[in-house]
Amino acid sequence: MELLAKRDLPAAEGRDIREFPDDLTVVPLDKAIEQKAVEIRRATSVKLPDCIIAATSIVLDAILLADDDRLLGLSCPGLRAQNIF
């Protein structure tokens, strides 16, 4: 949804974005992610949903792809973030 909300999104890019989720894996919120999200929330002014996203990336040792300067600038041990565009 975040990607599709981009202003002036070209139609072709919108189609690509709509197909992108078909290749994703849904990750359930577990205790490890919850605990890491709470740690991030306590240490920063980042809102809880973004803390959950960052925590999930850290726990899974995955690269966080984002177009959000706040997430991209977040400094947390283990967080690897990259601009999606």
Backbone as a ProteinNet text record, in pm:
[ID]
protein_1_A
[PRIMARY]
MELLAKRDLPAAEGRDIREFPDDLTVVPLDKAIEQKAVEIRRATSVKLPDCIIAATSIVLDAILLADDDRLLGLSCPGLRAQNIF
[TERTIARY]
81.9	0	86.4	193.9	282.1	338.8	380.8	438.1	334.5	213.3	108.6	59.4	86.6	42.5	135.8	243.2	339.5	270.9	294.1	234.7	290.6	207.3	246.3	308.5	253.3	303.6	268.7	368.7	339.3	262.3	174.1	90.3	173.2	281.1	365	428.3	472.6	532.4	426.3	304.7	194.6	166.1	168.8	147.8	257.7	381.4	493.8	478.5	437.6	421.1	309.1	200.6	89.1	130.5	221.5	268.9	372.9	442.8	551.6	508.5	393.3	356.1	340.2	316	303	430.7	544	672.3	715.3	629.9	665.9	621.6	685.9	649.1	588.6	475	411.6	480.1	525.3	596	506.3	472.6	389.5	467.4	396.5	456.3	478.5	605.9	635.6	703.5	737.1	796	928.1	1012	1142	1123.3	1030.1	1002.9	940.5	847.1	784.4	889.7	977	1080.2	1172.9	1215.4	1304.7	1232.1	1105	1026.8	1015.3	994.1	985.8	1119.9	1229.4	1363.1	1383.8	1347.3	1364.3	1275.4	1152.9	1057.6	1108	1162	1213.4	1336.2	1413.9	1540.5	1526.4	1411	1394.8	1258.6	1234.2	1102.4	1021.1	1065.2	997.3	867.4	763	632.3	634.6	547.3	546.4	535.7	447.3	442.6	577.3	647.6	779.5	881.1	866.2	953.9	933.5	809.8	780.1	843.2	834.6	895.5	1046.3	1110	1254.9	1293.5	1218.3	1247.4	1236.2	1136.2	1119.6	1241.1	1287.6	1405.8	1528.2	1544.7	1660	1652.3	1536.6	1521	1540.6	1492.5	1507.4	1641.6	1723.1	1850.3	1827.9	1725.1	1688.1	1718.3	1734	1752.5	1614.9	1600.5	1475.8	1474.9	1383	1368	1259.4	1292.5	1196.9	1219	1119.1	1129.2	1087.1	1131.9	1095.9	1225	1249.8	1375.2	1393.4	1284	1292.8	1343.4	1289.1	1335.6	1477	1504.5	1637.2	1744.7	1709	1806	1811.7	1730.2	1725.3	1854.9	1913.7	2038.7	2011.8	2007.6	1985.4	2083.9	2143.6	2233.3	2161	2220.7	2165.4	2072.5	2035.3	1943.3	2019.9	1978.1	2035.3	1919.8	1923.8	1814.9	1867.5	1784.2	1822.9	1701	1726.4	1618.3	1570.6	1440.5	1382.9	1388	1399.3	1402	1540.1
-118.5	0	125	120.8	236.4	270.2	170	193.8	246.2	194.2	237.3	378.2	427.8	561.2	671	633.1	730.7	824	952.2	1051.8	1035.6	1061.4	1057.6	924.1	815.9	682.3	644.8	617.1	574.8	442.1	424.8	305.1	177.1	175.6	55.3	21.2	122.3	98.9	47	97.6	49.4	-98	-138.7	-281.1	-367.5	-321.8	-397	-408.8	-301.1	-301.3	-396.5	-399.4	-488.8	-636.5	-667	-804.8	-843.1	-746	-768.8	-851.2	-825	-902.9	-1052.3	-1092.4	-1235	-1311.5	-1240.6	-1303.8	-1291.4	-1234.2	-1209.6	-1322.2	-1330.5	-1425.2	-1347.7	-1394.4	-1332.1	-1385.3	-1293.1	-1330.8	-1301.2	-1403.5	-1377.6	-1300.7	-1220.8	-1146.1	-1242.8	-1270.6	-1362.5	-1287.3	-1359.5	-1297.6	-1227.5	-1286.7	-1225.6	-1091.5	-1086.2	-961.3	-860	-904.5	-815.6	-753.5	-836.1	-786.6	-686.7	-716.2	-625.8	-495.2	-502.3	-381.5	-292.9	-352.9	-276.9	-210.4	-281.8	-223.4	-100.6	-114.4	-3.8	113.2	84.6	190.1	266.3	195.2	259.6	345.4	306.4	375.2	489.2	497.3	597.1	665	758.1	822.6	766.4	655.4	591.5	528.6	541.5	486.9	334.8	275.1	130	50.5	85.4	5.3	0.7	113.1	113.9	35.8	37.4	-43.4	-192.2	-231.6	-372.1	-411	-321.8	-348.3	-363.7	-271.1	-277.4	-401.9	-432.5	-549.6	-678.3	-686.2	-805.1	-823.7	-715.3	-721.2	-769.3	-717.3	-755.5	-902.8	-945	-1083.8	-1182.2	-1147.7	-1237	-1220.9	-1125.1	-1093	-1064.2	-982.3	-945.6	-798	-761.8	-621.8	-556.4	-445.5	-370	-277.5	-301.8	-217.1	-115	12.5	117.7	241.4	326.1	459.1	559.4	534.9	615.4	661.3	790.5	843.6	810.1	804	773.6	629.9	536.5	397.5	382.6	448.3	437.5	498.2	597.3	662	602.9	502.8	441.1	365.9	394.5	329.1	228.7	102.2	-6.2	-117.8	-177.4	-289.9	-401.5	-442.8	-551.3	-506.9	-379.5	-332	-294.5	-354.7	-321.5	-270.6	-142.6	-82.5	-27.3	-35.4	10.4	76.6	186.5	254.1	166.3	150.3	63	125	256	321.9	355.5
0	0	0	75.2	82.7	-54.4	-126.5	-258	-357.2	-349	-440.3	-409.3	-288.5	-248.4	-299.4	-364.1	-416.2	-516.3	-499.9	-590.2	-731.7	-828.9	-970.6	-1010.3	-959.7	-990.1	-1134.3	-1216.7	-1354.5	-1354.9	-1452.4	-1459.5	-1462.9	-1540.2	-1550.6	-1416.3	-1344.1	-1212.1	-1115.3	-1126.5	-1042.2	-1065.9	-1191.7	-1224	-1162.5	-1173	-1115.7	-964.3	-902	-756	-715.6	-791.6	-758.5	-769.7	-860.6	-876.4	-772.5	-720.7	-624.5	-502.4	-437.5	-318.8	-343.5	-466.8	-496.8	-463.7	-459.1	-432.2	-286.5	-201.8	-61.9	30.2	144.3	248.2	364.7	415.1	530.5	655.8	741.3	863.4	982.8	1061.9	1179.4	1286.1	1361	1470.9	1586.2	1618.4	1727.4	1842.5	1947.7	2067	2037.6	1954.4	1923.6	1854.1	1759.9	1689.4	1784.8	1867.2	1966.2	2057.5	2111.2	2203.5	2135.7	2013.8	1940.6	1907.9	1871.2	1842.5	1966.1	2080.4	2205.4	2235.2	2214.8	2236	2146.3	2020.3	1925.9	1966.7	2003.9	2042.8	2164.6	2262.2	2383.6	2355.8	2255.3	2227.4	2126.4	2058.7	1952.7	1965.5	1875.2	1868.2	1751.2	1697	1583.6	1632.7	1552.8	1590.2	1585.7	1666.3	1684.2	1553.1	1459.2	1335.4	1262.3	1257.9	1194.3	1276.4	1408.5	1494.7	1467.3	1444.1	1413.8	1280.8	1182.9	1052.1	1066.7	1136.7	1156.6	1235.1	1339.7	1423.2	1342.6	1257.6	1173.7	1083.9	1026.7	941.3	1019.7	1139.6	1222.4	1260.9	1310.8	1356.9	1242.4	1123.8	1008	937.5	983.9	920	771.3	747	610	585.7	461.4	425.6	419.6	489.6	489.3	368.5	276.4	158.8	189.3	177.1	212.7	127.9	129	69.1	175.4	296.4	412.4	479.2	473.2	528.6	675.9	748.9	892.4	913.9	838.5	849.2	794.6	682.8	622.3	711.2	790.7	879.1	1018.1	1044.8	1176.8	1204.6	1319	1356.3	1467.9	1431.2	1526.5	1494.4	1596.8	1570	1492.2	1383.8	1304.9	1193.7	1191.2	1088.1	962.3	851.3	720.6	636.4	601.5	525.3	394	292.9	159.6	94.6	24.5	-46	-161.2	-169.1	-271	-410.2	-417.4	-548.8	-584.6
[MASK]
+++++++++++++++++++++++++++++++++++++++++++++++++++++++++++++++++++++++++++++++++++++

